[in-house]
Amino acid sequence: MQLFEYLIAFLVTLGLLVTVHELGHYWIARWSGVRILRFSIGFGRAFWRHVDTRGTEWTLSVLPLGGYVRMLDERDGDFEQAARPTDVSFGALHPAWRIAISLGGPFANFLLALVVYWILAVAGTTTLMPVLGPLDDRSVLAEAGAETDREIVAVDGKPTRAWDDVLQALANRLGETGTIAIETRDPGALVSRTHLVNITDWHRGIAEPDMLGSLGIVPGRPAIVGFLEPGSPAARGGLRQWDRVRSVDGKEVASWKELQEAIATSSSGELNFLVRRDGTEIDLFIQPERRETPEGNRPVVGIGPPLNEVSHGAVEAVGTAVTETGDAIGMTLTLLKKMIFGQISVSNLSGPITIAQVAGDSARVGWHYFAGILALLSVSLGVLNLVPIPVLDGGHVIYAVAEWISGRPVPEKVQIVGFQFGMFVVGGLMVLALFNDFTRIFGG
């Protein structure tokens, strides 16, 4: 069943990304006036086809690892048979149009990410605060002055409202030498402190680096009151938001899970909470009430863990979506550059199996997570297609720019050699990505 879920998530994810990418090429090609012969999602034998009134053949093919838009082109062997007197061919277009068509796919992927980030911003998200768990005194973060139970609010100046934000900010520093600035505060407080952590060739060339662990960061869920239900037993008993619960009926609690268990298994009518507030320890007496919960009928006091809730209006969300998309593009470019120069191991390159697993896992967690992964993958697809390698969109742009500057097409022999080189590079990367996928699965 899990394998089936992964397969469906993979097909939905890749199918949507490829369709959007190819539609970007298609629509700009339509505006240019060139005749479009085929729009295909997938490669190989078609299992579904439809010919529209313009003579364009729409197909779904058996190998769902990409797609293409085929336009009328003088370089095709069947050009004479396919061409009609009024048709415009790809080769007859001005280089500016050919550049626009090539850029249409990546632009469509960036636009998809923008729309997804806008939807997420409007819908709002609720995530666990990135609060530090128990710190080893010998860890580099502890030596920099950080303390347990403090919230990470920024990394290198970039706000972090969830653990994903922390990981993305740290990923930008892979392979580098310098200082990472990690800003923390007590949950709910206004004053923060910045901790400077020195790094040298940080995780350079290491496959699947443990970014959090190497700094001594352990995600924590401390027994801190992040949410207080109005009129609840906890509110009536004097508990306040951001109180740190030290013990319940004399039993020490160090985590949110232990606090939940202490309340759920209580047999006394009134619970003695020892809490720490503004540096002072206070005794409170709270009488729980029984309610139906997902775990069954059990005692509750009406509190919740520290959460970050973020939502925006429709107009404000546009700016948020633009920023998120720009950050994703910047991070992808940074990681790509570092992989090329050996700062990041090529073992981190992922193929379709890893994409299927990530898509499936995120879909099982919730639509917010799946949408976030979809947006990030869309940006990655757009950026990778802009790499100036023949057979990729970036390579087509280079050829068109060269023709525009010189006033004549790039020699056919050069294009053939470039195509062969591009196929070699892209094919090699695909093989490497699949090898990495199987290595992760079998632990080789």
C-alpha angles and dihedrals in degrees: 000000000000090000089053091051091051091050093050092046090049094049093047093046099044093037092055094044094048094044092052091046094051092044087058089058092041099054096047089046088053091052090050091058096237117145113252114211102181141007109196133182106198132005135262127028115011116233093185131030139170130181115211129208091271091058094252114144114220114200143176112207134199100247106067098194100108143327144226146211112224115205130187106275134174090224092066117097094228094049095116092051096043099044122094123199094255096042123117115215128214092242092055093058121103110259089246090063092047090051090050092050091050092049092047094081098052090041090054090052091051090048091052090052090049092052093047093049089048091052091048091049093050095043091048128219135236116206137167112265112252094248121171117246124207110328123215107232088225095054118110092240093053090048087053089059103262119145137207119268094024121130120240103229100172143007116204088345095306113123114244116201096161139024090257088061090052092050094048092050092049092046088063089064099051114132093012135122120219138062131319114209112213116186119202139175140173108275109270094012124123099213119077137183129218120224119198116213119191118221132186119196085335109215089336109183093354118140115232096355119211096229096173097041095049089059093044094251116152116179108239138197102198124189092261121139105239097162128033119191111225112248092009124139088258092053092046090049093056100257113149135200113274094022110146110225110219101177144351117218088344094308110123116234121197101171141036090250092055090048091052091049092048091054096041095050096042116125099182121094093230127037125213110221118194106200135177115225126173091343094310128105115227133188115224130180117214128179110210124215127216118247139167108261133170085265093052135262107336144143115280135175100196106255136127138197125265108287137174114222116192128179135152139198118255094261097041089048090064091067091045091051092049090051093047092049092047091049091050092050091048093049092048092050091047093050092045092052092048092049091051092051094044098250089120123041117250085226086083090066107111132207137198095291093057090044089053092050095047092045092048095047093048092048090054092052094051145293092269091061093044091050091050091052090046092054092048092049090048091054091047091052091050094049095045091051090056092061105117096244121127112254088035123088091252090058092052089051091053092052092049093047090050090051092047092052098042097037093231136076121268107265113270093236090056090050092050093050090045091051092051091048091048092050090050093051096043092043091049091051091050091051091048091049091051090047090053090049093053091044090056091048098048097031094236 
